[in-house]
Amino acid sequence: MHDSPPAKPDYFKGEDSQSEALKSIQEMLRTAASSQPPFPPTLLYNEGWLLRLVLNWFAGHSLQDHPLSFAAGATWFSEALLPSAFLARRQGDPLAESWTHADGVIGHFQIGKRGKGDLSLKPGNSQFLVLEAKMFSTLSPGVTHASYFDQAARTVACMAEVLRRAELHPSKLATLGFYTLAPSSQIEKGVFSNEMEKDSIFAKVEQRVKAYEGDKNRWFEEWFQPVWDSVIAGCLSWEGLIAAIQGNDPPTGKDFEAFYKCCQQFGS
């Protein structure tokens, strides 16, 4: 049983709250790109906050046929925890891995059913997108007990486990996708090409399953393979996303472009 989250202080209550604490935070953020910032600019100007800005915008605007278009009733969340099919079976399990962090998710889900950040899908879910945000880094390599099991393979495998726990077959979803968001220069260099290839993802998950000597075969056949068949895996450039926003909302798009340039400046 998990402890209830602490009650919010009075000055955080109400949508129109403008406490002195929040005003101070706002002022500090405004000076993050100045010549004498009060904290490292990368705490604000990074791919995580850029992703949140983009997701928040797409949640409030309908762009037909865009990969990040929200289905009716869908929401977004940053830093969700996705369960793995390869969690420890016992103490000291030599094959185990932990839950996976997702930079962003879009869909019909709830957060915190079992803990503070875990994600579980709601009944009737029709959309499940997982997003990985990058600026100049690559996708992370394997886990401790499987050095080949990189971030792309691990994420798609976790998506299959999320669906299994919800008893929701991927064929019932209108949209199922895993995207890496990154600068166009990184995408064009092929930084993510090998990991994001669906055949690469399949082979690495299959290798992971074989290490269990049959214990995970049913999960692989009944859940991972249908997810692999249905999932769209690919890369989206920050430049393309910002251009799409500018085409529909020029003032916001201009602001996001300036924020992105700061992310590149301080993150390089």
C-alpha positions as CSV (number, residue, x, y, z in Angstrom):
1,M,0.0,0.0,0.0
2,H,1.4,3.4,-1.1
3,D,1.4,6.5,1.1
4,S,-0.9,9.2,0.0
5,P,0.9,12.2,-1.6
6,P,1.3,15.1,0.8
7,A,-1.3,17.8,0.8
8,K,-0.5,20.8,-1.3
9,P,0.3,24.0,0.7
10,D,-2.5,26.6,0.5
11,Y,-0.6,28.8,-1.9
12,F,-0.7,26.1,-4.5
13,K,-4.5,25.8,-4.4
14,G,-6.7,27.3,-7.1
15,E,-6.0,27.7,-10.8
16,D,-5.4,31.4,-10.4
17,S,-2.9,31.2,-7.6
18,Q,-0.1,33.6,-8.0
19,S,1.9,33.1,-4.8
20,E,5.1,34.8,-4.1
21,A,6.9,31.5,-4.5
22,L,5.5,30.9,-8.0
23,K,6.3,34.5,-9.0
24,S,9.9,34.0,-7.8
25,I,10.2,30.8,-9.8
26,Q,8.8,32.5,-12.9
27,E,11.3,35.3,-12.5
28,M,14.3,32.9,-12.1
29,L,13.2,31.1,-15.2
30,R,13.1,34.3,-17.2
31,T,16.8,34.9,-16.4
32,A,18.0,31.4,-17.2
33,A,19.5,32.5,-20.5
34,S,21.0,35.7,-19.2
35,S,24.7,36.4,-18.8
36,Q,24.4,35.6,-15.0
37,P,21.8,32.9,-14.6
38,P,20.8,31.8,-11.0
39,F,21.2,28.1,-12.0
40,P,22.6,26.1,-15.0
41,P,20.5,27.0,-18.1
42,T,20.3,23.4,-19.0
43,L,17.8,22.8,-16.1
44,L,15.3,24.7,-18.3
45,Y,16.6,24.6,-21.8
46,N,16.6,20.9,-22.5
47,E,14.8,18.3,-24.5
48,G,12.6,17.3,-21.6
49,W,11.0,20.8,-21.4
50,L,10.9,21.2,-25.1
51,L,9.0,17.9,-25.3
52,R,6.5,19.1,-22.7
53,L,5.9,22.4,-24.6
54,V,5.3,20.5,-27.8
55,L,3.0,17.9,-26.2
56,N,1.0,20.6,-24.4
57,W,0.5,22.5,-27.7
58,F,-0.6,19.4,-29.6
59,A,-3.0,18.5,-26.8
60,G,-4.9,21.7,-27.5
61,H,-4.8,21.8,-31.3
62,S,-6.1,19.3,-33.8
63,L,-3.7,18.7,-36.7
64,Q,-5.2,16.1,-39.0
65,D,-2.9,13.1,-39.9
66,H,0.0,14.4,-37.8
67,P,1.8,11.6,-35.9
68,L,1.3,13.5,-32.6
69,S,-2.3,14.3,-33.1
70,F,-4.3,13.5,-30.0
71,A,-7.3,11.1,-30.2
72,A,-10.5,12.3,-28.5
73,G,-10.1,12.2,-24.8
74,A,-6.4,11.5,-24.9
75,T,-3.9,13.1,-22.5
76,W,-0.2,13.3,-22.1
77,F,2.3,12.7,-19.3
78,S,6.1,13.2,-19.0
79,E,8.4,10.8,-17.2
80,A,6.0,7.9,-16.9
81,L,7.2,4.5,-15.7
82,L,6.5,1.5,-18.0
83,P,6.5,-2.0,-16.6
84,S,8.8,-4.6,-18.1
85,A,8.0,-8.2,-18.9
86,F,11.5,-8.9,-17.5
87,L,11.1,-7.7,-13.9
88,A,12.7,-9.8,-11.2
89,R,11.1,-13.2,-10.7
90,R,12.9,-13.6,-7.4
91,Q,15.6,-11.8,-5.4
92,G,18.9,-11.9,-7.2
93,D,17.3,-12.8,-10.6
94,P,20.3,-12.8,-13.0
95,L,18.1,-11.7,-16.0
96,A,16.0,-9.0,-14.3
97,E,15.7,-5.4,-15.4
98,S,13.7,-2.5,-13.8
99,W,10.8,-0.4,-15.1
100,T,11.5,1.9,-18.0
101,H,11.2,5.7,-18.0
102,A,9.3,7.2,-20.9
103,D,10.1,10.8,-21.7
104,G,6.5,11.3,-23.0
105,V,3.3,9.3,-23.5
106,I,0.1,10.2,-25.3
107,G,-3.1,8.2,-24.9
108,H,-5.9,7.1,-22.5
109,F,-4.2,6.1,-19.3
110,Q,-3.9,6.7,-15.6
111,I,-0.7,7.4,-13.6
112,G,0.0,6.2,-10.1
113,K,-2.2,3.1,-9.8
114,R,0.5,1.1,-8.2
115,G,3.1,3.9,-7.4
116,K,3.8,7.5,-8.1
117,G,4.7,7.4,-11.7
118,D,3.5,4.0,-13.1
119,L,1.3,4.0,-16.2
120,S,-1.7,1.8,-16.9
121,L,-4.1,2.0,-19.8
122,K,-7.7,2.8,-19.3
123,P,-10.5,0.5,-20.7
124,G,-11.5,1.6,-24.2
125,N,-8.0,3.0,-24.9
126,S,-7.6,3.8,-28.6
127,Q,-4.2,5.5,-28.7
128,F,-0.8,4.7,-27.1
129,L,2.2,6.6,-28.2
130,V,5.6,6.6,-26.4
131,L,8.1,9.3,-27.1
132,E,11.8,9.5,-26.5
133,A,13.3,13.1,-26.5
134,K,16.9,13.7,-27.5
135,M,19.1,16.7,-28.3
136,F,22.7,15.5,-28.9
137,S,22.7,12.1,-27.0
138,T,22.0,8.7,-28.5
139,L,19.5,6.1,-27.4
140,S,20.8,4.4,-24.3
141,P,22.5,1.0,-24.6
142,G,21.5,-2.2,-22.9
143,V,20.5,-3.1,-19.4
144,T,22.9,-4.6,-16.8
145,H,22.0,-8.2,-17.6
146,A,21.6,-7.8,-21.3
147,S,24.0,-5.4,-22.9
148,Y,22.4,-5.7,-26.4
149,F,18.9,-4.8,-25.1
150,D,18.9,-1.1,-26.1
151,Q,16.4,1.6,-25.4
152,A,14.3,1.2,-28.5
153,A,13.9,-2.6,-28.0
154,R,13.3,-2.2,-24.3
155,T,10.6,0.5,-24.9
156,V,8.6,-1.5,-27.4
157,A,8.8,-4.6,-25.2
158,C,7.5,-2.5,-22.3
159,M,4.6,-1.2,-24.5
160,A,3.7,-4.9,-25.1
161,E,3.7,-5.5,-21.4
162,V,1.5,-2.4,-20.7
163,L,-1.0,-3.8,-23.2
164,R,-0.8,-7.3,-21.7
165,R,-1.6,-5.9,-18.2
166,A,-4.5,-4.0,-19.6
167,E,-5.7,-7.1,-21.5
168,L,-5.9,-4.9,-24.5
169,H,-4.9,-6.5,-27.8
170,P,-3.0,-4.0,-30.1
171,S,-5.5,-4.7,-32.9
172,K,-8.0,-2.7,-30.9
173,L,-6.0,0.5,-31.0
174,A,-6.3,3.0,-33.7
175,T,-2.8,4.4,-33.0
176,L,0.2,2.6,-31.6
177,G,3.6,4.2,-32.0
178,F,7.1,4.8,-30.7
179,Y,9.0,7.9,-31.8
180,T,12.4,9.4,-31.1
181,L,12.3,13.2,-31.3
182,A,15.6,14.7,-32.1
183,P,17.4,17.5,-34.2
184,S,17.2,16.9,-37.9
185,S,21.0,16.9,-38.1
186,Q,21.1,13.9,-35.8
187,I,18.4,12.0,-37.7
188,E,20.0,12.7,-41.0
189,K,23.4,11.4,-39.7
190,G,21.6,8.1,-39.0
191,V,22.3,8.3,-35.2
192,F,19.2,6.4,-34.4
193,S,18.8,4.4,-37.6
194,N,20.0,1.0,-36.4
195,E,18.1,1.0,-33.1
196,M,14.8,2.3,-34.6
197,E,14.7,-0.4,-37.3
198,K,11.8,-2.7,-36.6
199,D,13.8,-5.8,-37.5
200,S,16.5,-4.7,-35.0
201,I,13.9,-4.3,-32.3
202,F,12.4,-7.7,-33.0
203,A,15.8,-9.5,-33.0
204,K,16.8,-8.0,-29.7
205,V,13.6,-8.8,-27.9
206,E,13.7,-12.3,-29.3
207,Q,17.2,-12.7,-28.0
208,R,16.1,-11.4,-24.6
209,V,13.2,-13.9,-24.5
210,K,15.5,-16.9,-25.5
211,A,17.5,-16.2,-22.4
212,Y,14.5,-17.3,-20.3
213,E,14.5,-20.8,-21.9
214,G,10.8,-20.9,-22.7
215,D,9.4,-18.9,-19.7
216,K,8.6,-15.9,-21.9
217,N,7.6,-17.6,-25.2
218,R,3.9,-17.2,-24.6
219,W,4.3,-13.5,-23.8
220,F,6.5,-13.1,-27.0
221,E,4.0,-14.8,-29.2
222,E,0.7,-13.4,-27.8
223,W,1.8,-9.9,-26.9
224,F,5.1,-8.7,-28.3
225,Q,4.7,-10.1,-31.9
226,P,1.2,-8.4,-32.3
227,V,2.6,-5.2,-31.0
228,W,5.6,-5.4,-33.3
229,D,3.3,-6.0,-36.2
230,S,1.2,-2.9,-35.4
231,V,3.6,-0.4,-33.9
232,I,4.9,2.5,-36.0
233,A,8.5,3.2,-35.1
234,G,10.4,6.2,-36.4
235,C,12.0,9.6,-35.8
236,L,10.5,13.1,-35.8
237,S,12.7,16.2,-36.0
238,W,12.2,19.1,-33.6
239,E,12.5,21.4,-36.6
240,G,9.6,19.6,-38.3
241,L,7.4,19.7,-35.2
242,I,8.1,23.4,-34.7
243,A,7.3,24.1,-38.3
244,A,4.0,22.3,-38.0
245,I,3.2,24.5,-34.9
246,Q,4.3,27.7,-36.7
247,G,2.0,26.8,-39.6
248,N,-1.0,26.8,-37.3
249,D,0.0,29.1,-34.5
250,P,2.8,31.5,-35.7
251,P,3.4,33.4,-32.4
252,T,3.8,30.2,-30.4
253,G,5.8,28.6,-33.1
254,K,8.2,31.5,-33.0
255,D,8.6,31.3,-29.3
256,F,9.2,27.5,-29.4
257,E,11.8,28.1,-32.1
258,A,13.7,30.5,-29.8
259,F,13.4,28.0,-26.9
260,Y,14.8,25.3,-29.2
261,K,17.8,27.4,-30.2
262,C,18.6,27.9,-26.5
263,C,18.4,24.2,-26.0
264,Q,20.9,23.7,-28.8
265,Q,23.1,26.5,-27.5
266,F,23.3,25.3,-23.9
267,G,23.2,21.6,-24.7
268,S,26.1,21.6,-27.2
